[in-house]
Amino acid sequence: AQTVTQSQPEMSVQEAETVTLSCTYDTSESDYYLFWYKQPPSRQMILVIRQEAYKQQNATENRFSVNFQKAAKSFSLKISDSQLGDAAMYFCAYRENSGGSNYKLTFGKGTLLTVNP
Amino acid sequence: GAGVSQSPSNKVTEKGKDVELRCDPISGHTALYWYRQSLGQGLEFLIYFQGNSAPDKSGLPSDRFSAERTGGSVSTLTIQRTQQEDSAVYLCASSLGPLEPQHFGDGTRLSIL
């Protein structure tokens, strides 16, 4: 079964600095998607960024970028120029791109990010 | 347009009571998902609906849990004879299709006394 591990329960960063959140996963599949979701206190899960496994180029979305290491099964999120509004719980998630259960998202346990002014 | 809407936002009930949680997906989204988020945990898949196909109920933790989706739109998650371990945030998501990004609602926080 696929598993997603976030080894950092909590992280903190100073405003305007850069922070990296770690995620590793375990799968025997070669075709899959990886995601980072942000969950602020409002509880709504917001998609931050996603990466297709067969794409070697790391995805970027404004201040958010990923470091995808397929062989190492690592998918870290880098937040540059951190802002107070970035404070939230961040979840790494995995989804197969083929097969009978390709709609299921498997989530890690999350990393709580605090941004200090 | 409107996002995924869930009601109630919060629900407090006594152990042994039945509860119904409602999810109104984004219009036109054929796929609908329920997840459970227990304290300090990630999201746990519960059930998936896609169009008129039979739902995938493989994530439901016990036969006290059931869900239906009427008319391919609104979904209701029902928990019978609630237990304290059912306390969690229940999140609903919808997507245009199974491979499209999932859009989440704000969840229902369920507290069992």
Contacts between the chains, C-beta under 8 A, distances in Angstrom:
chain1	res1	chain2	res2	distance
A	4	B	42	7.4
A	42	B	106	6.0
A	43	B	89	6.1
A	43	B	91	7.5
A	43	B	106	5.0
A	43	B	107	4.4
A	43	B	109	7.6
A	44	B	3	7.9
A	44	B	104	5.6
A	44	B	105	6.8
A	44	B	106	4.9
A	44	B	107	7.5
A	45	B	43	7.6
A	45	B	91	6.7
A	45	B	93	7.4
A	45	B	104	3.9
A	46	B	104	7.7
A	47	B	101	5.5
A	47	B	102	7.8
A	47	B	103	8.0
A	50	B	101	7.2
A	91	B	42	5.9
A	91	B	43	7.1
A	93	B	43	7.9
A	97	B	99	7.2
A	101	B	56	7.5
A	102	B	98	6.2
A	102	B	99	6.5
A	103	B	31	6.4
A	103	B	33	7.4
A	103	B	48	5.6
A	103	B	50	7.1
A	103	B	56	7.8
A	103	B	95	8.0
A	103	B	98	3.7
A	103	B	99	7.4
A	104	B	45	5.2
A	104	B	48	7.1
A	104	B	56	7.9
A	105	B	33	7.9
A	105	B	35	7.9
A	105	B	43	7.2
A	105	B	45	6.9
A	105	B	102	6.6
A	106	B	45	7.6
A	107	B	42	3.6
A	107	B	43	4.4
A	107	B	44	7.8
A	108	B	42	5.3
A	109	B	40	7.1
A	109	B	41	5.8
A	109	B	42	4.6
A	110	B	41	8.0
A	110	B	42	5.7
